[in-house]
Amino acid sequence: MKKRWLVGTAEVTKELLLILSIVASAGLITLLITGQRMALTVYNLPTLFAAYYFGRRRAVEAAIASIMFVTWLHIMHPSVLGKEPEALLGWSDLSIWAGFLLISAYTTGTLYEHGQRRLRELRETYYGVLQILNHFISNDKFTQNHSYRVSIYSTQIAQEMGMSEDRMEDVRAAALLHDIGKLETSREILYKAARLTEDEFMQIRGHVDKGIDMLSSVGGSLQRILPIVLAHHDRFDGSGYHPAKGEEIPIEARIISVADVYDALVSDRPYRKGVSPFEARDTITKAAGKDFDPRVVKAFEAAFRKQRLEVPEVLV
């Protein structure tokens, strides 16, 4: 709770500082501009509308058109922008207004394009995930349900660690797709009741790289989770699938690693019955500092203690 409060406070502080800096800049501009030219604000509207609906290029074009029109008015009919002699627009005022209009056009248009790009990424990711999850459901109910539960456990652990919403979404997506490579692994090997041979074990290990190959074709923000999926079987002491260890492993992957093992322990498998949740918790706790990040284990224990790891079977 304290960590989440600190993260939230930091975000609010950043927003307040940004607002205060904008207000301070506006105050400084007011001091530099001696005359009040309220009529000029009318010519800001085309630029704002162009930025909002069409993006940066059209916003800059609208700003240039507005500047040219106001300049023409200033030369041909200066009294339009100021009825009284002391209110007449000066070239310094016009230059400052034009400069900030161009900056506003460029900035607002860029923000619009960034928003549109993020929206496209979300759509690409959404459709990609739907296709992948549909593939899960039609081919392997156990793997799909396991991934669903791991995504819930991982998200609860990430929340306990005070992660931001964006990072928790990455954890959720990576957990849902962490075992997708098993779709390319033989069902006979996955559900074999006897001990695996060395060759069969290597095929099981290959599901990580196969998953990366499958996910690489999906565009958008899903690309961010590839390093997480690649590292979810790495161990904190370096004894996992890859030589990475400790902080070299993405924190999201360290979280999924704990959630993955917890669900594997409590679930029934063809070669053994699942253990109780308390036994699984003790197993994970004992492996802190070796297989698992101690900080993640601490958050896992907190979520377990609060009964946030009780997840019903997903219906498919």
WOQUI-V933804 format. One record per residue. RES is the residue in one letter. PHI is phi in degrees with one decimal (none if undefined). D_LAST is the distance of its C-alpha to the last C-alpha in Angstrom with 1 decimal. Layout:
res=<RES & RES>
phi=<PHI & PHI>
d_last=<D_LAST & D_LAST>
This chain:
res=<M & K & K & R & W & L & V & G & T & A & E & V & T & K & E & L & L & L & I & L & S & I & V & A & S & A & G & L & I & T & L & L & I & T & G & Q & R & M & A & L & T & V & Y & N & L & P & T & L & F & A & A & Y & Y & F & G & R & R & R & A & V & E & A & A & I & A & S & I & M & F & V & T & W & L & H & I & M & H & P & S & V & L & G & K & E & P & E & A & L & L & G & W & S & D & L & S & I & W & A & G & F & L & L & I & S & A & Y & T & T & G & T & L & Y & E & H & G & Q & R & R & L & R & E & L & R & E & T & Y & Y & G & V & L & Q & I & L & N & H & F & I & S & N & D & K & F & T & Q & N & H & S & Y & R & V & S & I & Y & S & T & Q & I & A & Q & E & M & G & M & S & E & D & R & M & E & D & V & R & A & A & A & L & L & H & D & I & G & K & L & E & T & S & R & E & I & L & Y & K & A & A & R & L & T & E & D & E & F & M & Q & I & R & G & H & V & D & K & G & I & D & M & L & S & S & V & G & G & S & L & Q & R & I & L & P & I & V & L & A & H & H & D & R & F & D & G & S & G & Y & H & P & A & K & G & E & E & I & P & I & E & A & R & I & I & S & V & A & D & V & Y & D & A & L & V & S & D & R & P & Y & R & K & G & V & S & P & F & E & A & R & D & T & I & T & K & A & A & G & K & D & F & D & P & R & V & V & K & A & F & E & A & A & F & R & K & Q & R & L & E & V & P & E & V & L & V>
phi=<none & -62.7 & -65.4 & -63.9 & -64.8 & -65.8 & -63.0 & -63.7 & -64.3 & -61.9 & -64.8 & -63.2 & -61.3 & -61.6 & -64.6 & -63.7 & -62.4 & -64.2 & -63.1 & -63.4 & -65.4 & -65.6 & -62.1 & -63.0 & -63.1 & -62.4 & -63.5 & -65.1 & -62.2 & -60.1 & -67.7 & -75.0 & -93.6 & -80.2 & -101.1 & -90.9 & -121.7 & -61.6 & -63.4 & -65.6 & -62.1 & -61.5 & -81.8 & -81.6 & -60.8 & -57.3 & -65.4 & -63.2 & -64.7 & -64.0 & -64.8 & -70.3 & -99.1 & -124.5 & 105.0 & -64.0 & -60.6 & -66.7 & -65.3 & -65.4 & -62.2 & -64.5 & -64.4 & -62.6 & -62.5 & -63.4 & -62.7 & -63.6 & -67.5 & -65.6 & -62.8 & -61.8 & -61.1 & -62.9 & -80.5 & -86.0 & -138.0 & -60.9 & -72.0 & -62.2 & -92.4 & -170.2 & -73.0 & -91.8 & -57.0 & -73.3 & -98.2 & -63.0 & -72.6 & -98.7 & -63.6 & -66.3 & -62.0 & -62.6 & -65.5 & -64.4 & -61.0 & -62.7 & -62.3 & -73.5 & -65.8 & -64.4 & -62.6 & -63.3 & -62.5 & -64.6 & -67.2 & -65.2 & -63.9 & -65.0 & -61.9 & -61.2 & -66.5 & -62.7 & -63.1 & -65.4 & -64.4 & -62.2 & -64.2 & -63.0 & -61.8 & -63.9 & -65.8 & -61.2 & -64.6 & -59.2 & -67.3 & -63.9 & -64.7 & -59.3 & -63.4 & -67.2 & -65.4 & -62.9 & -64.7 & -56.4 & -60.4 & -78.3 & -113.1 & -153.7 & -62.9 & -62.4 & -63.4 & -64.8 & -66.7 & -60.3 & -64.8 & -61.3 & -65.7 & -61.9 & -64.9 & -68.5 & -59.5 & -62.7 & -64.6 & -65.2 & -65.2 & -61.2 & -65.0 & -63.6 & -85.1 & 78.1 & -71.1 & -72.2 & -60.0 & -62.1 & -70.7 & -65.3 & -66.5 & -63.9 & -62.5 & -61.4 & -65.2 & -64.1 & -66.7 & -62.1 & -112.1 & -65.7 & -107.2 & -61.7 & -62.8 & -69.4 & -64.7 & -96.4 & -103.0 & -57.2 & -62.4 & -62.8 & -73.0 & -62.2 & -108.2 & -68.3 & -81.9 & -83.6 & -65.7 & -75.4 & -76.8 & -62.5 & -65.5 & -66.2 & -63.9 & -66.4 & -66.7 & -62.6 & -61.6 & -69.2 & -65.2 & -66.8 & -65.9 & -64.1 & -63.4 & -62.5 & -61.6 & -70.3 & -76.0 & -61.7 & -81.4 & -92.0 & -85.9 & 76.4 & -67.8 & -63.2 & -61.7 & -66.4 & -89.8 & -57.6 & -62.4 & -71.0 & -61.8 & -63.1 & -105.1 & -71.5 & -105.8 & -78.2 & -111.5 & -59.7 & -92.4 & 88.9 & -97.3 & -86.8 & -65.4 & -121.7 & -73.3 & -60.5 & -149.3 & 54.6 & -69.6 & -68.2 & -85.3 & -54.6 & -59.0 & -63.3 & -68.3 & -64.2 & -68.9 & -62.9 & -58.2 & -65.9 & -63.1 & -64.1 & -67.4 & -58.9 & -67.8 & -62.9 & -71.1 & -86.1 & -94.2 & -73.3 & -121.8 & -58.6 & -101.8 & -168.6 & -87.4 & -71.6 & -88.7 & -73.1 & -56.4 & -69.5 & -66.4 & -63.6 & -60.1 & -63.6 & -61.2 & -67.7 & -60.3 & -66.4 & -92.2 & -63.3 & 90.3 & -108.6 & -80.0 & -124.6 & -68.1 & -56.7 & -66.9 & -67.9 & -61.8 & -61.6 & -66.9 & -60.0 & -62.6 & -65.0 & -64.8 & -63.0 & -63.3 & -87.0 & 60.0 & -97.0 & -109.6 & -98.9 & -120.1 & -71.5 & -65.2 & -71.7 & -90.7 & -129.6>
d_last=<34.3 & 37.6 & 36.1 & 33.9 & 37.0 & 39.0 & 36.5 & 36.4 & 40.2 & 40.7 & 38.6 & 40.6 & 43.8 & 43.1 & 42.6 & 45.8 & 47.8 & 46.7 & 47.7 & 51.0 & 51.8 & 51.4 & 53.6 & 56.2 & 56.2 & 56.7 & 59.6 & 61.2 & 61.0 & 62.6 & 65.5 & 66.0 & 66.1 & 69.2 & 68.7 & 66.0 & 64.6 & 62.1 & 62.4 & 60.8 & 57.5 & 57.2 & 57.0 & 54.0 & 51.8 & 51.5 & 50.5 & 47.8 & 46.3 & 46.4 & 44.7 & 41.9 & 41.2 & 42.4 & 42.4 & 45.1 & 47.3 & 47.8 & 48.4 & 51.2 & 52.7 & 52.7 & 54.4 & 57.0 & 57.7 & 58.1 & 60.4 & 62.5 & 62.9 & 63.9 & 66.3 & 67.9 & 68.2 & 69.8 & 72.3 & 73.1 & 72.6 & 72.4 & 73.1 & 69.7 & 67.9 & 70.6 & 73.3 & 75.5 & 77.3 & 75.9 & 72.4 & 72.6 & 69.9 & 71.1 & 70.0 & 68.6 & 66.5 & 65.3 & 64.5 & 62.5 & 60.5 & 59.8 & 58.7 & 56.2 & 54.9 & 54.2 & 52.5 & 50.4 & 49.5 & 48.4 & 46.4 & 44.7 & 43.9 & 42.5 & 40.2 & 39.0 & 38.3 & 36.5 & 34.2 & 33.5 & 32.8 & 30.3 & 28.6 & 28.5 & 27.1 & 24.3 & 23.5 & 23.6 & 21.4 & 18.9 & 18.7 & 18.7 & 15.8 & 13.7 & 14.9 & 14.3 & 10.7 & 10.0 & 12.0 & 10.1 & 6.8 & 9.2 & 11.5 & 10.5 & 7.5 & 10.2 & 11.7 & 8.8 & 8.5 & 12.2 & 12.9 & 11.1 & 13.3 & 16.2 & 16.1 & 16.4 & 19.2 & 20.9 & 21.1 & 22.6 & 25.1 & 26.0 & 26.6 & 28.8 & 30.8 & 31.5 & 29.9 & 30.1 & 27.1 & 27.3 & 27.2 & 24.3 & 22.3 & 23.4 & 22.3 & 18.8 & 18.4 & 20.0 & 17.9 & 14.6 & 16.4 & 18.8 & 17.4 & 16.7 & 19.9 & 18.4 & 16.9 & 20.6 & 21.3 & 21.7 & 19.0 & 22.1 & 23.3 & 20.1 & 19.7 & 23.4 & 24.7 & 28.3 & 29.8 & 29.2 & 32.2 & 33.5 & 32.4 & 28.8 & 28.8 & 30.0 & 27.2 & 24.7 & 26.8 & 26.7 & 23.0 & 24.4 & 26.7 & 24.3 & 21.9 & 24.9 & 25.8 & 22.5 & 22.4 & 26.1 & 25.5 & 23.6 & 26.2 & 26.6 & 26.2 & 23.6 & 26.7 & 27.6 & 24.8 & 26.0 & 28.5 & 26.0 & 23.6 & 26.8 & 28.1 & 25.2 & 26.7 & 30.2 & 32.0 & 34.4 & 37.3 & 36.8 & 35.6 & 32.1 & 31.1 & 33.6 & 37.0 & 36.1 & 36.6 & 36.9 & 37.0 & 36.6 & 32.9 & 31.1 & 30.4 & 26.8 & 26.4 & 28.2 & 25.8 & 22.7 & 24.7 & 25.0 & 21.4 & 20.3 & 22.8 & 22.1 & 18.4 & 19.6 & 22.3 & 20.3 & 17.5 & 18.3 & 19.2 & 20.6 & 24.0 & 24.1 & 22.7 & 21.6 & 24.5 & 24.7 & 24.0 & 27.7 & 28.5 & 26.1 & 27.8 & 31.2 & 30.3 & 29.4 & 32.4 & 34.7 & 33.6 & 34.4 & 36.9 & 36.1 & 32.5 & 31.5 & 33.2 & 34.9 & 34.2 & 30.4 & 30.7 & 32.7 & 30.1 & 27.4 & 29.6 & 30.2 & 26.5 & 26.1 & 29.1 & 27.8 & 24.6 & 22.5 & 20.5 & 18.7 & 15.0 & 12.4 & 9.3 & 6.4 & 3.8 & 0.0>
